Amino acid sequence: MRAEAQAHIDRITDALALIRRFLDWDVATKRLAELNEKAEDPTLWDDPKAAQAMMQERGRLEEALTATREIKSEMDDAVEMIELAEMEGDDSLVVDAEKALEALAVRADRDKVAALLSGEADGNDTYIEINAGAGGTESQDWAEMLQRMYARWGEKRGMKVELIDYHAGEQAGIKSATLMLKGQNAYGYAKVESGVHRLVRISPYDSAARRHTSFASVWVYPVVNDDIDIEVNESDLKIDTYRASGAGGQHINTTDSAVRITHVPSGIVVACQNQRSQHKNKAQALQQLKARLYEEELRRREEEANAANAAKTDIGWGHQIRSYVMQPYQMVKDLRTGVTKGNPSAVMDGDLDEFMAAALAQRVTGETVDVEDVD
């Protein structure tokens, strides 16, 4: 068998192995049988909320198991076709089978990522909060690059992107910004971006063209929907109002419409200034606060699960450093996952799928890549 075909087979096999490992195949198969039996119970819909949650779980499991079986079956058929074609000396049939394997490998990678998105809030919309670190203009410019990167990534995936909060830097870039991405599995895909992001590049703001290291922090937390009940005590909140920043206009800089809420017990601070009225900004900020509190709860659960199963992963929300090396006309490399992209402008314009897929797989499996020293 030719090397190209074998490479596709290895890629498909690895993807299927990851899916089976993550799903815990035998347990998932047994669980699906139980759910199918429950679905036939005529009293199921006496509790619509519980029934809906059960049917969603059933649908996810059935889709993952069926897709995995189909990919394995189609791969076996393609391998058999190649073996027969090679015996008969039919090169055109071999080429067709290799193309089928290549398409199947792409599908297996896509299904692999989808199978990993089975967390409690993975299907929710998401907030992405970006804050510039120490370093002045350099870090503020890097923070704005990240904001643009996530916004364009969301747009390319068909998500609706809203700018919730924005604070511009003095010379360039941003001090902080908060995006809301609305779309299928928005939080599931984006959650691996939580943490500190480091950029090493030749600074465009340095006349001596020296290399600079910039830092920015990214927090990703799910939008809380109606199914999630988060109680917030009003006495625990410190609410400040201020004038919104931005390009100005008839209303934006003339009243104290922007709202900042501090949750005193946890120290969480959220802000919103994209709405015209203070009332609407306060409501949006409260939604952000509930989302942050919910994310804290999810992180606590994950840490407990990781403590029980330390081999699974050692990467937690907000505890990783994602490092990128970027120079003009060269490559961008994510030093955490080892994924390299040959076009820096494409990465900064939202071509993040490979980075996110690799980080998500690494987060679940615990397979890490050595981070080279770039300082």
C-alpha positions, 0 to 999 in steps of 0.5 A: 500500500502506498505511503499516501494511503497509509498516512490517511489510514493512520490519521483516521485510526488515530481520530477514531481511537481518540473518540472511543477513548473519550466516549468510553465506548462500552459505557457509551453504548450501554448508556445509549441502550438505556436512553433508547429504552427510556424514550419508549416510556409513555410517561417520559414527557410528564416532565418536559425539561428532564425529557428534553435533556435526556433526548439531547443526550441521546441524540449526541450519543447516537450521532457520535456512535453512528458516525464512528461506526460509519467511518470505520466501515467506509475505511475498511471498504476503501482499504479493501478496494485498494488491495484489490486494485493493486492486485489487478494493477488498476492504478486509477481505482487506487487513486480513487480509493486514496481520494476517498480515504483523504475525504474520510480523514477530514471527516474523522478529524471533524467528528473527533472535535465534535465528539470532544464537545460534550461538556455541560455548557459546550453548546452555549454561546460564549463571552470572550474577555481580553485584557492587555498585560504589562508592556504598554503599547506592545501588549495593548496591540497584541490584545487588539490582535487577539480581539480581531482574531476571535471576532473574525474566527467567529464570523467565518464559522457563521456566528454572530459576534457582538462587542460588549465592552471596549477600552482603547489604548492610549496610542494603539490597541486596546486595554480590554474588550469583551466579545459575545459569540452566538453560534452552535458550540461556541463555548465548546470551541473557544474554551481552550483559549482561556489563559495567558497568550504570549507573542514574540515578534519584531516590534513595529513600534521599536525603531531599533527593530528589536524582538519584544514579548507581549502578554494578554489574558483571555477569559472564556465563559459560557452565556447562561441560558434559561436552563441554568439558575444562578442566584446573585445576592444584590448586597454582594454587588458593587455597581459603578457607572461611567461614561462609555469610551469610543468614537463618540456620537449623539449619546455615547459620551454624554451620559454615565451609561456604562456599567461596571459590576464588582462581585465582592465575595469572588472579586469578579469584575464585569462591565458593559457599555454597548447599549444606549441605556444604563438599565440595559447595560446593567442587565447585560453586565449581570448576565456576564457576572452570572456567566463568570460565576457559572464558569467558576463552578465548571472549573471547580468541577473539572479540577475535582474530576482531574484530581480523581483522574490525574492522567486525563489532563493537567490543563485548567481554565486560566492556567495555561500559557499559549505562546506564538512566534511571529515575524514578517513573512514567516510562520506562526507557531502555537508552541503549546500544541506544536501547530504551525501556520504558514501565513501570519495574516491568515491566523490573525484574521481568524484561521484558528481551527487547527489551533483550537482543534489541537488545543481541545484534543490536548486538553481532553487527552492530556497529550502535551507538546514540549514548549521551546524557549523563545525568550 
